[in-house]
Structure formats: C-alpha cells, structure tokens
Amino acid sequence: MRETLKWKRRETWRVEETMKWEERGMENKEKRGEATCQQENAIAVECLFLFQYTKGLKWIEHVLEQTPYGET
C-alpha cells in the first residue's frame, strides 16, 4: 500500500512538473511568436513605405516627362 502511494505521488509530481514545463514552453513560444509578429509588422511597414516612396518617384518622373524643358 505504501509503495503504491509513493508511486502515485511520484507520478503526480512528474505530471505536475511536465505540465509546468509545457506551460513554460508555451509561454516561450508565445513570446517568440509575438516577436515574430512584430518583426513581420515592421517589415510590412517598411515595404509600404518603400512602395509609397517608389510610387512618389514614379509620379515625379511622370510630371517631369510631361513638363517641357526649362519650364517649372
């Protein structure tokens, strides 16, 4: 009977420890995921900026092409 109780306590302890480690692992994954999401957002903002900048340059180029030389 005592051996059974010891075994059950050990098993309970193992399960609890495993759950703790799994929770920590999930927290770490969430943190990494959050960091990845922030990086993706930063990249998206940078791409949008570059797109807008390029679009602006194309518009300026178009205007310059339409303007006769020497006029402003």
Residue pairs with C-beta under 8 A, 6 or more apart in sequence:
none
